[in-house]
């Protein structure tokens, strides 16, 4: 794990709070991951505090990238809320509630969507959130 990821986990009290920047809790055999907020990894985005949100590697992080692929506007809205918390320096319940509202809307619009292999896009672990 990169030092900046460890620093962000400590600074934002992720372990003590029990949830990440999207309101998800770490599940068994999962890890916290660095999500590039502003400049994506594919564009050589830096591993810096201002470009970071801590997400759960098996739930919120892949879910956010699924949302990015399916509904870029919703992805941008969630990203904006996470940038706001990054600037504030703490996980704000109001931001998390707004993220949850967008996730619920996405789930409503895409609840029956399937991937190329015929599997449901929105996995059960994507619906397990602390902040609802």
Secondary structure, 3 states (H helix, E strand, C coil): CCHHHHHHHHHCCHHHHCCCCCCCCCCCCCCEEEEECCCCHHHCCCCCHHHEEEEECCCHHHHHHHHHHHCHHHHHHHHHHHHHHHHHCCCCHHHHHHHHHHHHHHHHHHCCCECCCCCECCCHHHCCCCCC
